[in-house]
Structure formats: structure tokens, C-alpha cells
Amino acid sequence: MTKSELIARIAELNPHLYQRDVERIVSTIFEEIADALARGDRVELRGFGAFSVKYRESRMGRNPRTGETVEVDAKAAPYFKTGKQLRELLNQGQPVS
């Protein structure tokens, strides 16, 4: 599901809301999650999962094309861990729609 499909689905399920308002709400939620992760905070959505930042140390890597050893800089990467309810839903064998 893309962001625009999510917006369309929420607007369809809530006919009392304008499409532009739903778009603003969804964009604000995503921006707040991104801002929290940029600050190094953890974002937990009960039943869905938790977003956090994993920090990776710098290391020596290898260029697969040339075999040359190169230094890989330290970096931060987003990480998502599914919540218990979502994991149970996915493992029930129910068709995903």
C-alpha cells in the first residue's frame, strides 16, 4: 500500500472528512515519526510495532567488484519491530487484503 492508497482508504472509510484533511493528517503523522527518529527517539504504536534507530559502527568493508578494502563510515539506520498483535494477525493464515 502506498501513501496515496492509504489516504484514499482512510477518506473512503471516513466520508465526513475531506480528502485534503486526511492527506494532511497522514503526512503529519509520518513527519512526526521521522522527526522523532531523527532526534534518536523511539516511536511505539501499540499493537502495530515500534520504530527505532540502530547505530552501526564504522568498519572495514570490501568492494565486491575490485576486492579492494574500503572503510565504511558509521551510520544510523531506521529499524522496525512488529508488535505482538500484528505478528499474531500475520501468522493466523488470514488472507492479506
PEFENPE-V566935 format. One record per backbone hydrogen bond with DSSP energy under -1.0 kcal/mol. NH is the residue of the N-H (numbers start at 0). CO is the residue of the C=O. Records with the same first field share a line. If there is no record, write none. Layout:
NH = CO / CO
This chain:
5 = 1
6 = 2
7 = 3
8 = 4
9 = 5
10 = 6
11 = 7
12 = 8
13 = 9
16 = 13
21 = 17
22 = 18
23 = 19
24 = 20
25 = 21
26 = 22
27 = 23
28 = 24
29 = 25
30 = 26
31 = 27
32 = 28
33 = 29
34 = 30
35 = 31
36 = 32
37 = 33
38 = 34
39 = 36
40 = 35
42 = 50
44 = 48
47 = 44
48 = 44
49 = 80
50 = 42
51 = 78
53 = 76
55 = 74
58 = 71
60 = 69
62 = 67
66 = 62
69 = 60
71 = 58
74 = 55
76 = 53
78 = 51
80 = 49
82 = 47
86 = 82
87 = 83
88 = 84
89 = 85
90 = 86
91 = 88
